[in-house]
Each structure stands twice: as structure tokens, then as C-alpha cells.
């Protein structure tokens, strides 16, 4: 009768291990695939950045996890006052739990087209351009 207990215990232990690793595998894949973290809303963040006073042409926005609980953000935009825009966008990101940001803010005096993108790889947003 004890010979039956070993395979049953092995099966129960295997099910517990599989169940407990599913979440770790999902979060690891999310980081490896550079997905937008589940607790962040891409459209909401994009709109918040577009709503910053003096900021237009928000494009090339990327939000991803660099570790399980560490989000990162990069973005290109045109700003009338780049220093003020940087501080406000940084505050928006920090409120959402994003503490690693890289912003490329081009002064509005240089024109409305992104000078570094050359139209390649950038999506020019119409949000906030009113």
C-alpha cells in the first residue's frame, strides 16, 4: 500500500510546482518581450504627456519593464520650454511608478518635425497638437 503513496506525492508536488511557477514564467516573458507593464496604461500615459503645456508631436513613446518591478519610459516630443516640460513629464512618470525615463525634447524653435528621426521609425502623434 505504501508503494502507491510515492507516485501520488510526486504528482501532487509536481502540480504545486507547476502552479507556483506560472506567474514567474509570465512575468519573465513580459520583461523579455518588453511589454508595457500590466499596471500601466499606454494610452493614458501618452495622453498625459500630450496634455503637458507647450508639448506637441509626442512620438516614439516606449514603456517597458527592465525588471519585474522596474518600468522604463522613453519618448520624443517638441516643447516650447524643454526644461519645464521635462520636469512635468518626469513627475507624471514618477506618479505612475516609472523612475527610469529618457526624454528627447526638441525646442519648438527648431520646428515641428523631429530633427533626429528623419521621419523614420517615429510615429508623429496628432494628440496635443491643437
N, CA and C atoms as a LAMMPS dump frame, in Angstrom:
ITEM: TIMESTEP
0
ITEM: NUMBER OF ATOMS
390
ITEM: BOX BOUNDS ff ff ff
-5.0000000000000000e+02 5.0000000000000000e+02
-5.0000000000000000e+02 5.0000000000000000e+02
-5.0000000000000000e+02 5.0000000000000000e+02
ITEM: ATOMS id mol type element x y z
1 1 1 N 0.811 -1.2 0
2 1 2 C 0 0 0
3 1 3 C 0.852 1.262 0
4 2 1 N 2.07 1.214 0.581
5 2 2 C 2.953 2.384 0.598
6 2 3 C 3.533 2.688 -0.782
7 3 1 N 3.526 1.716 -1.648
8 3 2 C 4.073 1.931 -2.985
9 3 3 C 3.21 2.908 -3.791
10 4 1 N 1.973 3.038 -3.462
11 4 2 C 1.066 3.953 -4.15
12 4 3 C 1.25 5.406 -3.676
13 5 1 N 1.725 5.599 -2.454
14 5 2 C 1.876 6.929 -1.875
15 5 3 C 2.962 7.738 -2.603
16 6 1 N 4.056 7.083 -2.973
17 6 2 C 5.155 7.796 -3.627
18 6 3 C 4.718 8.447 -4.94
19 7 1 N 4.079 7.758 -5.871
20 7 2 C 3.648 8.433 -7.103
21 7 3 C 2.594 9.512 -6.856
22 8 1 N 1.725 9.304 -5.863
23 8 2 C 0.703 10.314 -5.553
24 8 3 C 1.368 11.578 -5.023
25 9 1 N 2.335 11.438 -4.111
26 9 2 C 3.06 12.597 -3.576
27 9 3 C 3.832 13.305 -4.685
28 10 1 N 4.436 12.533 -5.578
29 10 2 C 5.173 13.117 -6.698
30 10 3 C 4.236 13.914 -7.594
31 11 1 N 3.075 13.385 -7.874
32 11 2 C 2.093 14.07 -8.71
33 11 3 C 1.605 15.363 -8.046
34 12 1 N 1.285 15.285 -6.754
35 12 2 C 0.828 16.474 -6.025
36 12 3 C 1.922 17.538 -6.003
37 13 1 N 3.157 17.132 -5.715
38 13 2 C 4.268 18.078 -5.695
39 13 3 C 4.483 18.698 -7.074
40 14 1 N 4.39 17.898 -8.131
41 14 2 C 4.563 18.407 -9.497
42 14 3 C 3.507 19.445 -9.842
43 15 1 N 2.271 19.205 -9.458
44 15 2 C 1.185 20.152 -9.716
45 15 3 C 1.44 21.452 -8.957
46 16 1 N 1.868 21.365 -7.705
47 16 2 C 2.161 22.56 -6.912
48 16 3 C 3.303 23.366 -7.533
49 17 1 N 4.34 22.705 -7.983
50 17 2 C 5.479 23.401 -8.597
51 17 3 C 5.034 24.091 -9.877
52 18 1 N 4.282 23.391 -10.716
53 18 2 C 3.804 23.997 -11.971
54 18 3 C 2.911 25.2 -11.688
55 19 1 N 2.01 25.059 -10.732
56 19 2 C 1.097 26.145 -10.39
57 19 3 C 1.861 27.372 -9.884
58 20 1 N 2.867 27.144 -9.054
59 20 2 C 3.598 28.278 -8.464
60 20 3 C 4.554 28.946 -9.453
61 21 1 N 4.939 28.275 -10.528
62 21 2 C 5.88 28.874 -11.476
63 21 3 C 5.204 29.573 -12.649
64 22 1 N 3.916 29.386 -12.841
65 22 2 C 3.228 30.012 -13.967
66 22 3 C 3.354 31.529 -13.904
67 23 1 N 3.151 32.14 -12.753
68 23 2 C 3.255 33.596 -12.602
69 23 3 C 4.657 34.1 -12.877
70 24 1 N 5.659 33.376 -12.412
71 24 2 C 7.05 33.765 -12.635
72 24 3 C 7.376 33.69 -14.127
73 25 1 N 6.913 32.652 -14.785
74 25 2 C 7.17 32.499 -16.22
75 25 3 C 6.483 33.619 -16.997
76 26 1 N 5.237 33.934 -16.647
77 26 2 C 4.516 35.023 -17.33
78 26 3 C 5.234 36.365 -17.168
79 27 1 N 5.632 36.688 -15.94
80 27 2 C 6.296 37.975 -15.713
81 27 3 C 7.67 38.006 -16.383
82 28 1 N 8.369 36.891 -16.407
83 28 2 C 9.675 36.831 -17.085
84 28 3 C 9.511 37.038 -18.584
85 29 1 N 8.514 36.407 -19.171
86 29 2 C 8.259 36.585 -20.604
87 29 3 C 7.868 38.029 -20.909
88 30 1 N 7.086 38.641 -20.029
89 30 2 C 6.688 40.032 -20.221
90 30 3 C 7.914 40.943 -20.258
91 31 1 N 8.871 40.713 -19.372
92 31 2 C 10.097 41.501 -19.351
93 31 3 C 10.919 41.229 -20.607
94 32 1 N 11.066 39.956 -20.962
95 32 2 C 11.87 39.602 -22.142
96 32 3 C 11.265 40.126 -23.444
97 33 1 N 9.941 40.177 -23.512
98 33 2 C 9.268 40.676 -24.709
99 33 3 C 9.086 42.19 -24.687
100 34 1 N 9.564 42.819 -23.625
101 34 2 C 9.49 44.27 -23.453
102 34 3 C 8.065 44.792 -23.586
103 35 1 N 7.13 44.097 -22.96
104 35 2 C 5.733 44.528 -22.965
105 35 3 C 5.535 45.711 -22.026
106 36 1 N 4.479 46.472 -22.303
107 36 2 C 4.082 47.525 -21.368
108 36 3 C 3.645 46.82 -20.083
109 37 1 N 4.18 47.21 -18.935
110 37 2 C 3.787 46.559 -17.681
111 37 3 C 2.266 46.582 -17.488
112 38 1 N 1.744 45.512 -16.934
113 38 2 C 0.291 45.339 -16.8
114 38 3 C -0.358 46.446 -15.976
115 39 1 N 0.359 47.025 -15.023
116 39 2 C -0.234 48.051 -14.163
117 39 3 C -0.234 49.439 -14.802
118 40 1 N 0.325 49.558 -16.006
119 40 2 C 0.37 50.849 -16.692
120 40 3 C -0.516 50.835 -17.93
121 41 1 N -1.105 51.99 -18.226
122 41 2 C -1.958 52.139 -19.397
123 41 3 C -1.227 53.039 -20.394
124 42 1 N -0.809 52.462 -21.515
125 42 2 C -0.037 53.191 -22.519
126 42 3 C -0.779 54.437 -22.991
127 43 1 N -2.048 54.28 -23.372
128 43 2 C -2.822 55.41 -23.904
129 43 3 C -2.969 56.527 -22.872
130 44 1 N -3.186 56.146 -21.62
131 44 2 C -3.331 57.15 -20.555
132 44 3 C -2.034 57.942 -20.364
133 45 1 N -0.901 57.244 -20.359
134 45 2 C 0.388 57.936 -20.221
135 45 3 C 0.661 58.819 -21.429
136 46 1 N 0.37 58.308 -22.615
137 46 2 C 0.575 59.097 -23.834
138 46 3 C -0.252 60.378 -23.773
139 47 1 N -1.511 60.241 -23.392
140 47 2 C -2.395 61.404 -23.316
141 47 3 C -1.922 62.385 -22.246
142 48 1 N -1.45 61.877 -21.124
143 48 2 C -0.94 62.749 -20.055
144 48 3 C 0.257 63.562 -20.538
145 49 1 N 1.142 62.934 -21.301
146 49 2 C 2.304 63.644 -21.834
147 49 3 C 1.855 64.671 -22.872
148 50 1 N 0.896 64.286 -23.711
149 50 2 C 0.37 65.217 -24.722
150 50 3 C -0.285 66.436 -24.084
151 51 1 N -0.836 66.265 -22.889
152 51 2 C -1.541 67.35 -22.21
153 51 3 C -0.616 68.312 -21.464
154 52 1 N 0.677 68.022 -21.426
155 52 2 C 1.623 68.931 -20.774
156 52 3 C 1.661 70.228 -21.585
157 53 1 N 1.561 71.354 -20.882
158 53 2 C 1.525 72.657 -21.547
159 53 3 C 2.776 72.876 -22.399
160 54 1 N 2.555 73.227 -23.668
161 54 2 C 3.641 73.542 -24.571
162 54 3 C 4.273 72.339 -25.251
163 55 1 N 3.766 71.14 -24.974
164 55 2 C 4.331 69.925 -25.575
165 55 3 C 3.473 69.504 -26.756
166 56 1 N 4.122 69.245 -27.892
167 56 2 C 3.433 68.779 -29.096
168 56 3 C 4.24 67.648 -29.721
169 57 1 N 3.668 67.039 -30.728
170 57 2 C 4.324 65.985 -31.509
171 57 3 C 4.964 64.919 -30.619
172 58 1 N 4.194 64.396 -29.675
173 58 2 C 4.673 63.311 -28.811
174 58 3 C 4.706 62.046 -29.663
175 59 1 N 5.891 61.448 -29.772
176 59 2 C 6.035 60.266 -30.607
177 59 3 C 7.157 59.381 -30.073
178 60 1 N 7.281 58.222 -30.654
179 60 2 C 8.322 57.256 -30.289
180 60 3 C 8.305 56.971 -28.786
181 61 1 N 7.1 56.85 -28.238
182 61 2 C 6.924 56.557 -26.815
183 61 3 C 7.048 55.049 -26.607
184 62 1 N 7.923 54.669 -25.716
185 62 2 C 8.107 53.253 -25.377
186 62 3 C 8.051 53.12 -23.858
187 63 1 N 7.29 52.149 -23.391
188 63 2 C 7.193 51.855 -21.964
189 63 3 C 7.4 50.355 -21.82
190 64 1 N 8.347 49.947 -20.992
191 64 2 C 8.603 48.527 -20.819
192 64 3 C 9.208 48.284 -19.447
193 65 1 N 9.303 47.016 -19.081
194 65 2 C 9.915 46.641 -17.808
195 65 3 C 11.365 46.263 -18.039
196 66 1 N 12.239 46.788 -17.19
197 66 2 C 13.639 46.386 -17.25
198 66 3 C 13.924 45.325 -16.193
199 67 1 N 12.984 45.13 -15.296
200 67 2 C 12.988 44.076 -14.289
201 67 3 C 11.532 43.927 -13.862
202 68 1 N 11.253 42.955 -13.033
203 68 2 C 9.86 42.671 -12.697
204 68 3 C 9.1 43.881 -12.157
205 69 1 N 9.714 44.678 -11.316
206 69 2 C 9.018 45.827 -10.729
207 69 3 C 9.64 47.166 -11.103
208 70 1 N 10.391 47.218 -12.201
209 70 2 C 11.057 48.457 -12.61
210 70 3 C 10.702 48.786 -14.049
211 71 1 N 9.867 49.806 -14.208
212 71 2 C 9.446 50.226 -15.544
213 71 3 C 10.366 51.322 -16.06
214 72 1 N 10.441 51.413 -17.376
215 72 2 C 11.262 52.413 -18.043
216 72 3 C 10.427 53.078 -19.13
217 73 1 N 10.735 54.342 -19.432
218 73 2 C 9.984 55.093 -20.435
219 73 3 C 10.959 55.904 -21.275
220 74 1 N 10.759 55.889 -22.589
221 74 2 C 11.484 56.792 -23.484
222 74 3 C 10.466 57.481 -24.378
223 75 1 N 10.793 58.694 -24.802
224 75 2 C 9.84 59.46 -25.594
225 75 3 C 10.536 60.603 -26.319
226 76 1 N 10.034 60.925 -27.507
227 76 2 C 10.443 62.122 -28.245
228 76 3 C 9.258 63.082 -28.234
229 77 1 N 9.532 64.372 -28.191
230 77 2 C 8.467 65.383 -28.259
231 77 3 C 9.065 66.745 -28.589
232 78 1 N 8.195 67.646 -28.981
233 78 2 C 8.555 69.043 -29.205
234 78 3 C 8.035 69.823 -27.994
235 79 1 N 8.843 70.745 -27.461
236 79 2 C 8.421 71.504 -26.275
237 79 3 C 8.801 72.968 -26.414
238 80 1 N 7.86 73.822 -26.047
239 80 2 C 8.141 75.261 -26.035
240 80 3 C 9.185 75.589 -24.972
241 81 1 N 9.092 74.931 -23.829
242 81 2 C 10.045 75.108 -22.738
243 81 3 C 10.515 73.709 -22.315
244 82 1 N 11.59 73.195 -22.917
245 82 2 C 12.023 71.819 -22.65
246 82 3 C 12.297 71.503 -21.178
247 83 1 N 12.878 72.432 -20.444
248 83 2 C 13.189 72.158 -19.035
249 83 3 C 11.914 71.973 -18.212
250 84 1 N 10.956 72.865 -18.41
251 84 2 C 9.682 72.764 -17.706
252 84 3 C 8.931 71.495 -18.121
253 85 1 N 8.939 71.209 -19.42
254 85 2 C 8.258 70.012 -19.922
255 85 3 C 8.9 68.755 -19.348
256 86 1 N 10.233 68.728 -19.291
257 86 2 C 10.941 67.581 -18.722
258 86 3 C 10.502 67.339 -17.284
259 87 1 N 10.475 68.403 -16.485
260 87 2 C 10.096 68.262 -15.077
261 87 3 C 8.667 67.75 -14.926
262 88 1 N 7.764 68.253 -15.753
263 88 2 C 6.366 67.826 -15.644
264 88 3 C 6.181 66.382 -16.126
265 89 1 N 6.835 66.019 -17.222
266 89 2 C 6.734 64.642 -17.724
267 89 3 C 7.369 63.667 -16.737
268 90 1 N 8.489 64.067 -16.143
269 90 2 C 9.135 63.227 -15.13
270 90 3 C 8.201 63.019 -13.938
271 91 1 N 7.514 64.069 -13.514
272 91 2 C 6.568 63.956 -12.392
273 91 3 C 5.416 63.018 -12.747
274 92 1 N 4.91 63.098 -13.98
275 92 2 C 3.839 62.196 -14.428
276 92 3 C 4.328 60.756 -14.359
277 93 1 N 5.519 60.503 -14.893
278 93 2 C 6.071 59.146 -14.892
279 93 3 C 6.304 58.654 -13.464
280 94 1 N 6.848 59.498 -12.609
281 94 2 C 7.107 59.098 -11.225
282 94 3 C 5.824 58.746 -10.487
283 95 1 N 4.744 59.507 -10.739
284 95 2 C 3.462 59.198 -10.095
285 95 3 C 2.944 57.823 -10.517
286 96 1 N 3.319 57.384 -11.699
287 96 2 C 2.895 56.067 -12.209
288 96 3 C 3.881 54.964 -11.829
289 97 1 N 4.928 55.323 -11.083
290 97 2 C 5.896 54.319 -10.649
291 97 3 C 7.025 54.083 -11.64
292 98 1 N 7.185 54.996 -12.602
293 98 2 C 8.269 54.889 -13.574
294 98 3 C 9.36 55.865 -13.148
295 99 1 N 10.504 55.318 -12.767
296 99 2 C 11.579 56.174 -12.26
297 99 3 C 12.792 56.207 -13.177
298 100 1 N 12.746 55.454 -14.262
299 100 2 C 13.836 55.484 -15.245
300 100 3 C 13.255 56.011 -16.556
301 101 1 N 13.545 57.27 -16.866
302 101 2 C 12.996 57.859 -18.084
303 101 3 C 14.109 58.487 -18.918
304 102 1 N 13.911 58.432 -20.216
305 102 2 C 14.801 59.11 -21.156
306 102 3 C 13.911 59.909 -22.097
307 103 1 N 14.046 61.225 -22.048
308 103 2 C 13.223 62.102 -22.875
309 103 3 C 14.101 62.853 -23.867
310 104 1 N 13.641 62.89 -25.079
311 104 2 C 14.296 63.718 -26.092
312 104 3 C 13.321 64.834 -26.412
313 105 1 N 13.567 65.989 -25.822
314 105 2 C 12.683 67.129 -26.009
315 105 3 C 13.368 68.149 -26.904
316 106 1 N 12.795 68.349 -28.047
317 106 2 C 13.336 69.295 -29.021
318 106 3 C 12.668 70.645 -28.806
319 107 1 N 13.442 71.72 -28.736
320 107 2 C 12.829 73.04 -28.586
321 107 3 C 11.934 73.369 -29.787
322 108 1 N 10.797 73.961 -29.52
323 108 2 C 9.845 74.313 -30.582
324 108 3 C 10.471 75.246 -31.604
325 109 1 N 11.473 76.009 -31.18
326 109 2 C 12.137 76.944 -32.094
327 109 3 C 12.86 76.225 -33.236
328 110 1 N 13.087 74.92 -33.101
329 110 2 C 13.761 74.143 -34.15
330 110 3 C 12.775 73.591 -35.174
331 111 1 N 11.487 73.849 -34.977
332 111 2 C 10.481 73.365 -35.92
333 111 3 C 9.627 72.265 -35.314
334 112 1 N 8.629 71.845 -36.065
335 112 2 C 7.679 70.859 -35.542
336 112 3 C 8.014 69.428 -35.932
337 113 1 N 9.012 69.243 -36.785
338 113 2 C 9.427 67.894 -37.155
339 113 3 C 10.595 67.464 -36.282
340 114 1 N 10.619 66.206 -35.919
341 114 2 C 11.71 65.67 -35.104
342 114 3 C 12.988 65.666 -35.941
343 115 1 N 14.005 66.378 -35.484
344 115 2 C 15.233 66.525 -36.268
345 115 3 C 16.102 65.272 -36.24
346 116 1 N 15.926 64.416 -35.252
347 116 2 C 16.763 63.221 -35.171
348 116 3 C 16.129 61.999 -35.821
349 117 1 N 14.827 61.999 -35.985
350 117 2 C 14.153 60.818 -36.523
351 117 3 C 14.136 60.777 -38.041
352 118 1 N 14.157 61.913 -38.67
353 118 2 C 14.09 61.981 -40.127
354 118 3 C 12.852 61.281 -40.674
355 119 1 N 11.804 61.188 -39.854
356 119 2 C 10.578 60.543 -40.3
357 119 3 C 10.674 59.027 -40.345
358 120 1 N 11.803 58.463 -39.945
359 120 2 C 11.988 57.013 -39.974
360 120 3 C 11.84 56.472 -38.558
361 121 1 N 10.896 55.575 -38.375
362 121 2 C 10.735 54.927 -37.088
363 121 3 C 9.966 55.724 -36.06
364 122 1 N 9.556 56.921 -36.381
365 122 2 C 8.786 57.725 -35.438
366 122 3 C 7.355 57.834 -35.915
367 123 1 N 6.463 57.768 -34.968
368 123 2 C 5.051 57.97 -35.256
369 123 3 C 4.693 59.347 -34.733
370 124 1 N 4.39 60.246 -35.606
371 124 2 C 4.022 61.609 -35.195
372 124 3 C 2.574 61.6 -34.734
373 125 1 N 2.366 61.931 -33.498
374 125 2 C 1.033 61.928 -32.909
375 125 3 C 0.293 63.222 -33.223
376 126 1 N -1.017 63.096 -33.374
377 126 2 C -1.835 64.283 -33.535
378 126 3 C -2.407 64.736 -32.208
379 127 1 N -2.225 63.936 -31.137
380 127 2 C -2.714 64.301 -29.812
381 127 3 C -1.913 65.475 -29.277
382 128 1 N -2.557 66.43 -28.748
383 128 2 C -1.881 67.546 -28.108
384 128 3 C -1.372 68.595 -29.081
385 129 1 N -1.67 68.435 -30.358
386 129 2 C -1.174 69.387 -31.349
387 129 3 C -2.14 70.528 -31.585
388 130 1 N -3.247 70.569 -30.837
389 130 2 C -4.236 71.619 -31.076
390 130 3 C -3.684 72.951 -30.69
